[in-house]
Amino acid sequence: MEREWTEKQSEAWINRRLEYRKQAKRDNPARPRAESLEKEHRLVEDRLFAITTKNFAWELQKHPFIQCIAPFSGRLTLPLRYMGDDSGQTLKFHEGEDLYLLIYHFYDSAPSPGSEGANFVSGDLLTKRHEYLGPAPNVVGCRFDHATKSARIEWWDAYTRCFWIGNKIWKLETYFDPTVQGWVSRPRGDFDKPLDMEEYLGTGRT
């Protein structure tokens, strides 16, 4: 999946990069050379990873500090074990509802009797669902599919250093976009709000 730009959005992105390159006193700031684009690629990837895992990663055992507002009504898949959508449940959500609160309350409750899977925290009787989701489960987003009216949780485990969704590993991807002639983040599902639509990620700042 690649970005669909409006003229206003692409112009704003190009201007943000141009302003940064002028402030950095780069040669020919409006036309980056091949080596500058290679450096931009590395910096965009590094900063995208840093912001996602530091600023947007919400620890599942704690109350969420940010929101994820549903753009439509549908069903959310909630895995019951590490990398396991096949063992999950689905819950209905409504347009405008904060899915992070729904996720928090679900995983802050006790698992059903006879739940299978590894408990990564303790073997006590008073366990909670989040203890089966990995050593250090964090939520970094919800991936929406408008066609199926569904959403799935994007996970980041701070201990295993693994991104996962369902029973698969995923990664933060970037690509060279011909519209803006620069490196940008690849959209993750419908209604994604990429970080680089608000700021230029090729600065190297974290």
Salt bridges, closest charged atoms under 4 A:
GLU35 OE2 - ARG33 NE 3.66
GLU40 OE2 - ARG17 NH1 3.04
GLU45 OE2 - HIS41 NE2 3.20
GLU59 OE2 - LYS62 NZ 3.32
ASP85 OD2 - ARG152 NH2 2.80
ASP86 OD2 - ARG81 NH2 3.29
ASP108 OD1 - LYS128 NZ 3.08
GLU154 OE2 - ARG143 NH2 2.89
GLU154 OE1 - ARG188 NH2 2.66
GLU173 OE1 - ARG186 NE 3.04
ASP196 OD1 - ARG3 NH2 3.04
GLU199 OE1 - ARG47 NH1 2.88
